[in-house]
């Protein structure tokens, strides 16, 4: 099956990935959650609400950045493929080429 068919039928969803249980990411994420809980336990309800609003804004910024990075990476990959299969004015020929 072609990759475009897989994307069309939802078999490939780049933003959905599973976190490896022994990864550095998982360890850091767990630590972040613990530190956040400790931090929030000392805040007033008003400050907790303000912190939540800040986190929401941060997540929105990260989502935009990750989406843009994905698109730019995909475009770079496509340009590399076009460069490999496209016509190129070369200065040298491989031995045996006419």
C-alpha angles and dihedrals in degrees: 000000000000121000091239089058090051091051092046093051093044096248091128118051108167095194093056113082135147120238114237110241095230097041126126087233092060092048093049092045091052090049090048091052092050093048092047092052091050091048094048093048089068096049130095117241089257092052091046090055090049091049090050091053090050091050091050091053091047091051091050091051091048092049092054091047094048092047092050092047090051092050093047091048091050091049091049090052091050091049090051091052091048089049091052097047098030130092115274129184099233127195094211137035127220115251108273095024119123 
